[in-house]
Structure formats: structure tokens, C-alpha cells
Amino acid sequence: MKSCKSYTCKISGNQNKIRYLEQTLSSIQELSDFVFVLGTTYGQQFWSDQKRLYKICRQLFPDLNSKILQNFISLYQPKGKRKLPKYQSIQAGIFVDQGQNFKFDSSTKLTNFWIRFSRRNFPLLGKKILKKIKDPEKVKLIQIFKRKNQLYCKISYVNEIPNIESKKVSNIVGLDVNTKRIVLSNNKFYHMKKLFHRKIEHHKNNLKNKNTNNFTRDFLHKLTTQISNDLSNQGVEVLVLENLKSLRKSASRKLGTSKGRKLNYIINSMSYGMFQNFIEYKCLDLGIQVEKINPAYTSKTCSNCKSRNTSRPRQVEFICNDCNLKLDADLNGSRNIETFYTMSQWGTSDSIPRLDPKLVGSPCL
């Protein structure tokens, strides 16, 4: 299994080196404008002939590095059934897809991390961030870009994490995520009320000009860091999540599954995908395997007797009419997630709980 992470730091150098990077980025921006105008005008034929496109761009921009030009065309060329890109102003970036250009030198005083590019060495600044890159050979992609008159370098770091054999796994925890809280099958509760209320106030007051993305990202980063550290301290080996790819289909006007304006907004605005991405790579870095199961019937099944003759008189209360179990609804769901994963033979992202094949249907969250 691979853990892909990216780190952003500042890139420095003398005046000549900085001037070279700025001129290269300016040329790439002009190239981008030129290519997208022609692509929009002439359509698929222009984009499909990559060799002809390269020759045209090479004649107009002879000073541009050949590898940079090839990476640009490969990155933005439509592939397969992907639609033609519409003309729009994009941020210019220098893409270097050779990990050996990233160097570590402990003898230098200014910094120990350097990038070798176009026969020039560029120092990277940011010791706290760069210390996280333990093996320079695992750097797969480097992107240089400009933001607020500052030059930055984005480093993509890929780490191979060995899979845990199912026979050796003994400590498994299921995780159920809701709009206001996150519940683990080991009776741990984490609240998201602060994020939920921020989203509701944003919708209620129609604050379209005020973006909540930064607040959401920061909140989820802190929350997932806390959860992953707690799981690591408890010796958890496998964390089981629900596959929520089809969640937004359950609150769609086009598909006829609308649940009302407010509830639709709550379901579609909560960043479940971002949360799962954060918790997944942080758990993998700590040696915790992350698996996903089909979310069907995790909220309607009794975690004690596996009956579906259940009721929920209140949103947070779960009652089984067969064994009279009374339990927190989200806690019951997280325990089912853990159980369904175990019953499905260490399931995959498409696994279905093996309870009653006749009753298996669409996910019910």
C-alpha cells in the first residue's frame, strides 16, 4: 500500500537563479494561454496530435526547457473520454518528474535540502517541513510555482507501507462519521459540532463571499491527528471506515432523492472525503491499516443480535425490538462496521455485509 503526501516549502537562490525561475514561469503562463486558445478553437484534433503540438510550441518558445514543455503537454492533454478543457487562466508551474533531482547534503550550512534543476542547484528553506522527508529517493514529483510574489516548491513523497496479514490482526476498530460527531467501536467519541455550526451559519446567513474551506481543512487536520494518535497509543492495527462515495446521491434533486433544502446542504457540504483522506494517510504513517466496507445496513442492524427489527425513537437512540438493546445509534453503527468487516473476510471497499443476501440493497446511512 502506498501513502502519498505532499510538502510545500520555499525555494531560494541568488538573483540570477530567482530571475531564471521567474522567467521560466512567465513563459509557461504564456504557453498555457496560447495552447488553450488554440485547443478551444480547433478542438480534439489539435490536442490529439501531441508531436505536432510539441513542434509548434517548441518553435514559439525555443528557450523553454524541453522536459518542462513535454510535462506541460502531457499534464493538460485530454486523455480517453475526458472532455476538452475550457480556456481559463491557470497558475503556471514547473513540473519535474525525476526524484533524483532532490538532494540531501548534511555538509551545507544554509540548508541540507537542494533541488538540481537545469544545471543549477536551488536551496530549499523550511527545516520543520523538510525533516519529514526521511528518504530522498521516495520523492517522485517536484512542482515549482509562484504565490504572492514568493517562489515555492511542492514535493510529492510516496512511501510504501507493507500490508498487515489478516491472520496476525487482533485489534480492529470501526469508525462511524456523522455530521456532529465521530464514534469509534471502542467507545471513543469525537465531536464536530464546531464545524457543523460553522457550516449552518454560513448557509443560514447566506455568506457566499466568506469561504469556509480553510477553517474546514484546519479543523479536520487537528481532529484526524488526534484520532490517529489515540488509535496508535491503543495499539489498534486496523481501522475500518465506510465507503461513502455514493453518499451525495442520497441527497440529490436530479436523482429524486432530495431530503429538503437544509438536510441536502448538510449532507453535501460536510467534507467526508477530506476527513477520510486525512485519517487514512495519518493512520498509514503510524502503521495502522485502513480498510473500507459497504455502508449498507450499518445503522439498521442490531450490533448485539444482528436483527433488523429495530427502531430509532430519537436520532441518537437505537432500540432493538428483539433483544431489547438500547444503545447510542452511532456507537451501534461503529460496532456494526467492525463486525461487518470481520464477517466479510477482511473486506474490500466493495464488500457487502454477509447477513441475509435477500435483504442486501442500497446503502442506508
SEMIPA-95169 format. One record per residue (C-alpha): residue in one letter; x, y, z. Coordinates in steps of 0.5 Angstrom, whole numbers, always signed. Layout:
BEGIN
+------+-------+-------+-------+
: code :  east : north :    up :
+------+-------+-------+-------+
:    a :     X :     Y :     Z :
...
+------+-------+-------+-------+
! end
This chain:
BEGIN
+------+-------+-------+-------+
: code :  east : north :    up :
+------+-------+-------+-------+
:    m :    +0 :    +0 :    +0 :
:    k :    +2 :    +7 :    -2 :
:    s :    +2 :   +13 :    +3 :
:    c :    +2 :   +20 :    -2 :
:    k :    +4 :   +26 :    +2 :
:    s :    +6 :   +33 :    -1 :
:    y :   +10 :   +38 :    +3 :
:    t :   +11 :   +46 :    +1 :
:    c :   +17 :   +50 :    +2 :
:    k :   +20 :   +56 :    +0 :
:    i :   +26 :   +56 :    -6 :
:    s :   +31 :   +61 :    -6 :
:    g :   +38 :   +62 :    -9 :
:    n :   +42 :   +68 :   -12 :
:    q :   +39 :   +74 :   -16 :
:    n :   +41 :   +70 :   -23 :
:    k :   +37 :   +64 :   -20 :
:    i :   +31 :   +67 :   -18 :
:    r :   +31 :   +71 :   -24 :
:    y :   +31 :   +65 :   -28 :
:    l :   +25 :   +61 :   -25 :
:    e :   +21 :   +67 :   -25 :
:    q :   +22 :   +68 :   -33 :
:    t :   +21 :   +61 :   -34 :
:    l :   +14 :   +61 :   -30 :
:    s :   +13 :   +67 :   -34 :
:    s :   +14 :   +63 :   -41 :
:    i :   +10 :   +57 :   -38 :
:    q :    +4 :   +62 :   -37 :
:    e :    +4 :   +65 :   -44 :
:    l :    +5 :   +58 :   -47 :
:    s :    -1 :   +56 :   -43 :
:    d :    -5 :   +62 :   -45 :
:    f :    -3 :   +60 :   -53 :
:    v :    -5 :   +53 :   -52 :
:    f :   -11 :   +53 :   -49 :
:    v :   -14 :   +59 :   -54 :
:    l :   -12 :   +54 :   -60 :
:    g :   -15 :   +48 :   -56 :
:    t :   -21 :   +51 :   -56 :
:    t :   -21 :   +54 :   -63 :
:    y :   -19 :   +47 :   -66 :
:    g :   -22 :   +42 :   -62 :
:    q :   -20 :   +35 :   -61 :
:    q :   -15 :   +35 :   -67 :
:    f :   -11 :   +40 :   -64 :
:    w :   -10 :   +36 :   -57 :
:    s :    -9 :   +29 :   -60 :
:    d :    -3 :   +30 :   -64 :
:    q :    +2 :   +31 :   -59 :
:    k :    +8 :   +31 :   -63 :
:    r :    +5 :   +37 :   -68 :
:    l :    +3 :   +41 :   -61 :
:    y :   +10 :   +40 :   -59 :
:    k :   +14 :   +42 :   -65 :
:    i :    +9 :   +48 :   -65 :
:    c :   +11 :   +50 :   -58 :
:    r :   +18 :   +49 :   -59 :
:    q :   +18 :   +54 :   -65 :
:    l :   +15 :   +59 :   -61 :
:    f :   +18 :   +58 :   -54 :
:    p :   +25 :   +56 :   -56 :
:    d :   +28 :   +58 :   -49 :
:    l :   +24 :   +54 :   -45 :
:    n :   +27 :   +47 :   -43 :
:    s :   +25 :   +41 :   -47 :
:    k :   +23 :   +37 :   -41 :
:    i :   +18 :   +42 :   -38 :
:    l :   +15 :   +43 :   -45 :
:    q :   +14 :   +36 :   -45 :
:    n :   +11 :   +35 :   -38 :
:    f :    +6 :   +41 :   -39 :
:    i :    +3 :   +38 :   -46 :
:    s :    +3 :   +31 :   -42 :
:    l :    -1 :   +34 :   -36 :
:    y :    -6 :   +38 :   -39 :
:    q :    -8 :   +34 :   -46 :
:    p :   -14 :   +31 :   -45 :
:    k :   -14 :   +23 :   -45 :
:    g :   -19 :   +18 :   -46 :
:    k :   -26 :   +21 :   -45 :
:    r :   -24 :   +27 :   -42 :
:    k :   -27 :   +33 :   -44 :
:    l :   -23 :   +38 :   -48 :
:    p :   -21 :   +44 :   -43 :
:    k :   -24 :   +50 :   -43 :
:    y :   -20 :   +56 :   -44 :
:    q :   -18 :   +59 :   -37 :
:    s :   -12 :   +63 :   -34 :
:    i :    -8 :   +57 :   -30 :
:    q :    -3 :   +58 :   -25 :
:    a :    +4 :   +57 :   -28 :
:    g :    +8 :   +51 :   -25 :
:    i :   +15 :   +48 :   -27 :
:    f :   +14 :   +40 :   -26 :
:    v :   +20 :   +36 :   -25 :
:    d :   +18 :   +28 :   -25 :
:    q :   +25 :   +26 :   -23 :
:    g :   +26 :   +24 :   -16 :
:    q :   +34 :   +24 :   -17 :
:    n :   +34 :   +32 :   -17 :
:    f :   +32 :   +32 :   -10 :
:    k :   +39 :   +32 :    -6 :
:    f :   +41 :   +32 :    +1 :
:    d :   +47 :   +35 :    +4 :
:    s :   +49 :   +35 :   +11 :
:    s :   +55 :   +39 :   +10 :
:    t :   +52 :   +45 :    +8 :
:    k :   +50 :   +51 :   +13 :
:    l :   +45 :   +55 :    +9 :
:    t :   +40 :   +48 :    +9 :
:    n :   +41 :   +41 :    +8 :
:    f :   +36 :   +40 :    +2 :
:    w :   +37 :   +42 :    -5 :
:    i :   +34 :   +41 :   -12 :
:    r :   +38 :   +40 :   -18 :
:    f :   +35 :   +43 :   -24 :
:    s :   +37 :   +46 :   -31 :
:    r :   +44 :   +45 :   -29 :
:    r :   +43 :   +50 :   -22 :
:    n :   +43 :   +48 :   -15 :
:    f :   +37 :   +51 :   -11 :
:    p :   +37 :   +51 :    -4 :
:    l :   +30 :   +49 :    +0 :
:    l :   +28 :   +53 :    +6 :
:    g :   +24 :   +50 :   +12 :
:    k :   +27 :   +46 :   +17 :
:    k :   +21 :   +43 :   +20 :
:    i :   +17 :   +41 :   +14 :
:    l :   +23 :   +38 :   +10 :
:    k :   +25 :   +34 :   +16 :
:    k :   +19 :   +30 :   +15 :
:    i :   +22 :   +27 :    +8 :
:    k :   +27 :   +22 :   +11 :
:    d :   +29 :   +18 :    +5 :
:    p :   +30 :   +23 :    -1 :
:    e :   +29 :   +17 :    -6 :
:    k :   +22 :   +17 :    -5 :
:    v :   +21 :   +24 :    -8 :
:    k :   +17 :   +23 :   -14 :
:    l :   +15 :   +29 :   -17 :
:    i :   +17 :   +37 :   -16 :
:    q :   +13 :   +43 :   -17 :
:    i :   +16 :   +50 :   -17 :
:    f :   +10 :   +55 :   -17 :
:    k :   +10 :   +63 :   -15 :
:    r :    +5 :   +65 :   -10 :
:    k :    +4 :   +72 :    -7 :
:    n :   +11 :   +74 :   -10 :
:    q :   +14 :   +68 :    -7 :
:    l :   +17 :   +62 :   -10 :
:    y :   +15 :   +56 :    -7 :
:    c :   +17 :   +48 :    -8 :
:    k :   +12 :   +43 :    -7 :
:    i :   +15 :   +36 :    -6 :
:    s :   +11 :   +29 :    -7 :
:    y :   +13 :   +24 :    -3 :
:    v :   +11 :   +17 :    -4 :
:    n :   +12 :   +12 :    +2 :
:    e :   +11 :    +4 :    +1 :
:    i :    +7 :    +1 :    +7 :
:    p :    +7 :    -6 :    +8 :
:    n :    +0 :    -9 :    +8 :
:    i :    -2 :   -13 :   +15 :
:    e :    -3 :   -20 :   +14 :
:    s :   -10 :   -22 :   +17 :
:    k :    -8 :   -27 :   +21 :
:    k :    -4 :   -23 :   +25 :
:    v :    -9 :   -18 :   +26 :
:    s :   -13 :   -18 :   +33 :
:    n :   -14 :   -10 :   +35 :
:    i :   -20 :    -8 :   +30 :
:    v :   -24 :    -1 :   +31 :
:    g :   -30 :    +1 :   +27 :
:    l :   -31 :    +9 :   +26 :
:    d :   -38 :   +12 :   +24 :
:    v :   -37 :   +19 :   +22 :
:    n :   -44 :   +24 :   +23 :
:    t :   -45 :   +31 :   +22 :
:    k :   -44 :   +33 :   +29 :
:    r :   -39 :   +27 :   +32 :
:    i :   -35 :   +21 :   +30 :
:    v :   -36 :   +15 :   +34 :
:    l :   -31 :    +9 :   +35 :
:    s :   -33 :    +2 :   +36 :
:    n :   -28 :    +2 :   +43 :
:    n :   -33 :    +7 :   +46 :
:    k :   -29 :   +13 :   +44 :
:    f :   -33 :   +20 :   +42 :
:    y :   -30 :   +26 :   +38 :
:    h :   -35 :   +32 :   +37 :
:    m :   -35 :   +36 :   +30 :
:    k :   -40 :   +41 :   +33 :
:    k :   -36 :   +47 :   +32 :
:    l :   -35 :   +45 :   +24 :
:    f :   -42 :   +43 :   +24 :
:    h :   -45 :   +50 :   +27 :
:    r :   -40 :   +54 :   +22 :
:    k :   -43 :   +51 :   +16 :
:    i :   -50 :   +52 :   +18 :
:    e :   -49 :   +59 :   +20 :
:    h :   -45 :   +60 :   +13 :
:    h :   -52 :   +57 :   +10 :
:    k :   -57 :   +61 :   +14 :
:    n :   -54 :   +68 :   +13 :
:    n :   -52 :   +67 :    +6 :
:    l :   -45 :   +68 :    +7 :
:    k :   -43 :   +67 :    +0 :
:    n :   -37 :   +71 :    +0 :
:    k :   -34 :   +68 :    +6 :
:    n :   -30 :   +62 :    +5 :
:    t :   -30 :   +56 :   +10 :
:    n :   -25 :   +52 :    +6 :
:    n :   -19 :   +54 :   +11 :
:    f :   -23 :   +53 :   +17 :
:    t :   -25 :   +46 :   +15 :
:    r :   -18 :   +44 :   +13 :
:    d :   -15 :   +46 :   +19 :
:    f :   -21 :   +43 :   +24 :
:    l :   -20 :   +36 :   +20 :
:    h :   -13 :   +36 :   +20 :
:    k :   -13 :   +37 :   +28 :
:    l :   -18 :   +32 :   +29 :
:    t :   -15 :   +27 :   +25 :
:    t :    -9 :   +28 :   +28 :
:    q :   -12 :   +27 :   +35 :
:    i :   -16 :   +21 :   +33 :
:    s :   -10 :   +17 :   +29 :
:    n :    -5 :   +19 :   +35 :
:    d :   -10 :   +16 :   +40 :
:    l :   -11 :   +10 :   +36 :
:    s :    -3 :    +9 :   +36 :
:    n :    -3 :    +9 :   +43 :
:    q :    -8 :    +4 :   +44 :
:    g :    -5 :    -1 :   +39 :
:    v :   -10 :    -1 :   +34 :
:    e :    -8 :    -5 :   +28 :
:    v :   -14 :    -4 :   +23 :
:    l :   -19 :    +2 :   +22 :
:    v :   -25 :    +1 :   +19 :
:    l :   -29 :    +6 :   +15 :
:    e :   -35 :    +6 :   +11 :
:    n :   -34 :    +7 :    +3 :
:    l :   -38 :   +14 :    +3 :
:    k :   -37 :   +15 :    -5 :
:    s :   -45 :   +15 :    -6 :
:    l :   -47 :   +19 :    +0 :
:    r :   -48 :   +25 :    -4 :
:    k :   -53 :   +21 :    -9 :
:    s :   -58 :   +20 :    -3 :
:    a :   -59 :   +28 :    -3 :
:    s :   -60 :   +30 :   -10 :
:    r :   -65 :   +33 :   -13 :
:    k :   -63 :   +31 :   -20 :
:    l :   -64 :   +23 :   -18 :
:    g :   -70 :   +25 :   -14 :
:    t :   -67 :   +23 :    -7 :
:    s :   -68 :   +30 :    -4 :
:    k :   -69 :   +31 :    +3 :
:    g :   -70 :   +38 :    +4 :
:    r :   -66 :   +44 :    +2 :
:    k :   -63 :   +44 :    +9 :
:    l :   -61 :   +37 :   +10 :
:    n :   -59 :   +37 :    +3 :
:    y :   -54 :   +42 :    +5 :
:    i :   -52 :   +39 :   +11 :
:    i :   -50 :   +32 :    +7 :
:    n :   -47 :   +36 :    +1 :
:    s :   -43 :   +41 :    +5 :
:    m :   -39 :   +36 :   +10 :
:    s :   -33 :   +34 :    +8 :
:    y :   -33 :   +27 :    +9 :
:    g :   -28 :   +25 :    +3 :
:    m :   -23 :   +30 :    +6 :
:    f :   -24 :   +27 :   +13 :
:    q :   -23 :   +20 :   +10 :
:    n :   -16 :   +22 :    +6 :
:    f :   -13 :   +26 :   +12 :
:    i :   -15 :   +20 :   +17 :
:    e :   -12 :   +15 :   +12 :
:    y :    -5 :   +17 :   +11 :
:    k :    -4 :   +19 :   +18 :
:    c :    -6 :   +12 :   +20 :
:    l :    -2 :    +9 :   +15 :
:    d :    +4 :   +13 :   +17 :
:    l :    +3 :   +10 :   +24 :
:    g :    +3 :    +3 :   +22 :
:    i :    -5 :    +3 :   +22 :
:    q :    -8 :    -1 :   +16 :
:    v :   -14 :    +3 :   +14 :
:    e :   -20 :    -1 :   +10 :
:    k :   -27 :    +1 :    +8 :
:    i :   -33 :    -3 :    +7 :
:    n :   -40 :    -2 :    +4 :
:    p :   -44 :    +2 :    +9 :
:    a :   -51 :    -2 :    +8 :
:    y :   -55 :    -3 :   +14 :
:    t :   -50 :    -1 :   +19 :
:    s :   -55 :    +4 :   +22 :
:    k :   -61 :    -1 :   +22 :
:    t :   -57 :    -7 :   +25 :
:    c :   -57 :    -9 :   +32 :
:    s :   -50 :   -10 :   +34 :
:    n :   -52 :   -15 :   +39 :
:    c :   -56 :   -20 :   +36 :
:    k :   -56 :   -18 :   +29 :
:    s :   -63 :   -17 :   +28 :
:    r :   -66 :   -11 :   +23 :
:    n :   -73 :   -11 :   +27 :
:    t :   -70 :    -4 :   +30 :
:    s :   -73 :    +3 :   +32 :
:    r :   -70 :   +10 :   +33 :
:    p :   -75 :   +14 :   +37 :
:    r :   -69 :   +19 :   +37 :
:    q :   -64 :   +21 :   +33 :
:    v :   -58 :   +19 :   +38 :
:    e :   -62 :   +13 :   +41 :
:    f :   -62 :    +6 :   +38 :
:    i :   -67 :    +0 :   +40 :
:    c :   -67 :    -7 :   +38 :
:    n :   -74 :   -10 :   +39 :
:    d :   -72 :   -17 :   +39 :
:    c :   -66 :   -17 :   +45 :
:    n :   -68 :   -10 :   +48 :
:    l :   -62 :    -7 :   +47 :
:    k :   -61 :    +0 :   +48 :
:    l :   -55 :    +4 :   +45 :
:    d :   -53 :   +10 :   +42 :
:    a :   -54 :   +10 :   +35 :
:    d :   -47 :   +12 :   +32 :
:    l :   -44 :    +7 :   +37 :
:    n :   -48 :    +2 :   +35 :
:    g :   -46 :    +3 :   +28 :
:    s :   -39 :    +4 :   +29 :
:    r :   -39 :    -3 :   +32 :
:    n :   -43 :    -6 :   +26 :
:    i :   -38 :    -3 :   +22 :
:    e :   -32 :    -7 :   +25 :
:    t :   -37 :   -13 :   +25 :
:    f :   -38 :   -13 :   +18 :
:    y :   -31 :   -12 :   +16 :
:    t :   -29 :   -18 :   +20 :
:    m :   -35 :   -22 :   +17 :
:    s :   -33 :   -21 :   +10 :
:    q :   -26 :   -24 :   +10 :
:    w :   -22 :   -17 :   +11 :
:    g :   -27 :   -14 :    +6 :
:    t :   -25 :    -9 :    +1 :
:    s :   -28 :    -2 :    -1 :
:    d :   -34 :    -6 :    -5 :
:    s :   -35 :   -11 :    +1 :
:    i :   -42 :   -13 :    +3 :
:    p :   -44 :   -15 :   +10 :
:    r :   -46 :   -22 :    +9 :
:    l :   -52 :   -23 :   +14 :
:    d :   -58 :   -24 :    +9 :
:    p :   -57 :   -24 :    +1 :
:    k :   -64 :   -23 :    +0 :
:    l :   -64 :   -16 :    +4 :
:    v :   -58 :   -13 :    +2 :
:    g :   -60 :    -7 :    -2 :
:    s :   -58 :    +0 :    -3 :
:    p :   -54 :    +4 :    +3 :
:    c :   -58 :    +6 :    +9 :
:    l :   -54 :   +11 :   +13 :
+------+-------+-------+-------+
! end
